[in-house]
């Protein structure tokens, strides 16, 4: 008699307006695991104002206008090209990975910390969940999967925690620390155990931080898959990060972008 190992059970937590994240990542997860659940987050209007207040508290009024200036610059000059690139990348992922199984459950909520999410995670009994979202998960949520919730953070941790780590590394001229971090979520902001780092070659003058932060993940999916399976099988532990600088970053600013382009970053 041949004994077979049951497939790893997984879940994805993502935003409903992120096609690359929802469809692309769900197909990838389903390629090496039994994807039992997708949690789709539809942010309520109040979430925008909550983020706005948080950024103002972090950056001040002048800094907040600096953030708005960068968003206007990006929307006018670079967003269209990035959207085309994302659409082409999603088309490539569709060819690379199969469609989702009909058994995958989909739950749509306005917060990943809702009771419905906790119930769905408990009922599907997943081994791990992958979070691709901008929301902080509560302890009762990230402790439900057998091996917790993993995240592919767009930045090298602990140096570039929170938002847009690739942007800030580029703006500061710290090109060696442009990459993604695979880590396990804990109570802090990107402070959990680090499982791996992933980088790619890039052109900081021709590529936006948006495209780069996608590429550092998407072009390393095979290596990330191997690391996740090793972690789930207790063959991969956390990497040492003690003694390294750690900082929490916010939204991209136009002045920081321009200083980086002029070589005047600190």
C-alpha positions, 0 to 999 in steps of 0.5 A: 500500500502506498501512503500519500501525504495530504496536501497543505491547506491554505488561505489567501487574504487580499483586497477585492480591487487588487486583481494581480493580488487576488487572482494571480496569488490565488492561482499560485497558492493553488498550484502547490497547496489545497487553497480552501479559502479566499478572504476578499476585503472591500474597504469601506470609505471610512478606511481612507480617512483612517489612513489619511489621519494616520499618515498626517500623524506620522508625516505632519501637514506638510508631509501629507501634502508631499504625499499628495504631490507624489500621488499626483505625479505618479497618476499623471506620468507613470500609473498607466504604464504600470497598469498595462504591465500588471495586466500583462503580468496577470495574463502570464500568471494565468498561463503559468498556473491553473484556474482555481478549484471550485471547492475554494470558498470565498468570503467578502468582508470590510475587515479581515478581523471580522467574526466571519473570517475567524469562522471561515478559517476555523471551518476550513482548518488551513495550515497557513494563510498568505496575507496580501493586504494593507490591514493589520490582522488581529491576534485571534485571526493570525493565530487560527491557521496551524502555522500562522499567517505569512506575508510577502512584505515589499521591503527588506525587514527590519530596515524597511517595515510598514509601507513601500519599503522598495520606494524608501530604499531606492529614495535613500540610495540603499539599493542593496536593500531593495527586495521582499521579505517573507515573514510570519505575522505577529503583534507588531508591524512587520516584526515577525520571524523572517523566513527569507529575502528575495531580490531582482536586478532592476533599473531605478530610473526606468522602473517605478517602485510599484513595478519593482515591488511586484517583481521582487515577489513574482520573479521569485515565486518558485523559491518562495514556494520552496521556502514556504513548504520547508517552513510548513514541514519544520525544515526552515527556521527564522533568520537572525535579524538582531542588531540591525536598524529597524524603521517604520516608513510611510507613503512615498513623498515627491521630495524624497523621490526627487532627492533620490533622483538627484543623488541627495538622499541621506 
